[in-house]
Amino acid sequence: MNFAENIREGIRSIKSNVLRTVLTGLIIAIGITSLVGMLTAVDGIKSEIDSSLSNLGANSFDIDSRTSGRRNNNGVREKSYEPIKFQEAVRFKEDFAFPSTVTIFTRASGSAEVKYGTKTTNPNISITGGDENYFAIKGIQIEKGRNFSSLEIEFGNYVCILGTEVVKALFAENEDPLNKTLKFYGNNYRVIGVLEKKGGFGGDTEEDRNIVVPLLNAKRLDRRGFMRYDITAMIEDPAQIDFAMGEATGYMRKIRGDKLGAENSFEVTRSDSVSDALDSMTNGLRIGGFVVGAITLLGAAVGLMNIMMVSVTERTKEIGIRKALGATPTRIRQQFLIEAIVICQLGGIVGALLGIAVGNVLANILGGAFVIPWVWITVSLFICVFVGLISGFIPANKASKLDPIDALRFE
């Protein structure tokens, strides 16, 4: 009996026990579905996040207030500093010498309640103050209407640009929100634009529930003086980003009055460092998904091994006949290993298809993009071969060592 005949005999044996093959394959399929499904969902979510961050590019950096007060690696609590003030941010924007485009923005509120006529939103609307460069640098598209004019920015007029969730909550489906008047924090604001729907993790992002007003107007809402102002600068040549960040750090230290030798009272970070942090997070999710899938596959491997042991017992007489006809222990071992691998591959293919479907449905629910994870599909099929070898080896080895005389007498 040659190797090709062994393969054909293994497939015939599988066909003769269709129900057992299906049930065994389902055990493997469930394990592969959990593995591929989780990794597909992670890749889909990451793809959407990367797309959302792609507009930031590698040619911009952020200057933020350093106020965390967290403990460092040595257990020492980091010093907290005063937030960047409005005058400091404006001075940086006006006088920063390096060729760049700068925007200043601030979070005025994260829990505003907005009214239009008799309709009122939930108190989960965020209010952001931005300047004329805010949308371009942050990669936010205005779908309808226009950006703030220079006069509106200069005088802090009561105009606003709405996220799609705000429009959905306050206006009828076919109602045009432009030039309508909204009210929040006791002031009336005229709508001049609507942002493009962003979507994202969980179905929508905070940006979709956001209202952007002129920066000076947002400053008027800061009655207690606690507002933090952040700065983003974009340069033309990404190759000059490190030099530009160094120039920005030096000038901001001068503005903030940081003493020579003292640490910065602010943080300067590249915009693509956010993407690096997300890569680190998604890599952790992938490892977690792989571990969960591996544990499920371990249980599937034990189940397959048990079923193959039962198969060896049921076919003891058949094994004795094959040995009496000249089949060597190696050929007997090959036959059972081939059966285990074929069953695993069938289950693996079904599991990979189900995993793609389940993973993409989950990613879609969480706001991710549709992906086909070819790498994980290939890895899962190789894992199936490995699982088949591991699960089938002990039963195959047992079958190969049966004494032909005893096997022929088995009932």
Buried (B, 14 or more C-beta within 10 A) or exposed (E): BEEEEBBEBBEEBBEEBEEBBBEBBBBBBBBBBBBBBBBBBBBBBBBBBBEBBEBBBEBBBBBBBBBEEEEEEEEEEEEEBEBBBBEBBBBBBEEBEBEBBBBBBBBBBBEBBBBBEEEBBEEEBBBBBBBBBBBBBBBBEBEBBEBBBEEBBEEBBBBBBBBBBBBBBBBEEEEEBEEBEBBBBEEEBBBBBBBBBBBBBEEBBBBBBBBBBBBBBBBBBBEEEEBBBBBBBBBEEBEBBEEBBEBBBEBBBEBBEBEEEEEBBBBBEBBBEBBEEBEEEBEEBBEEBBEBBEEBBEEBBEBBBBBBBEBBEEBBBBBBEBBEEEBEBEBBBBBBBBBBBBBBBBBBBBBBBBBBBBBBBBBBEBBBBBBEBEEBBEBBBEBBBEBBBBBBBBBBBBBBEBEBEEBBEBE
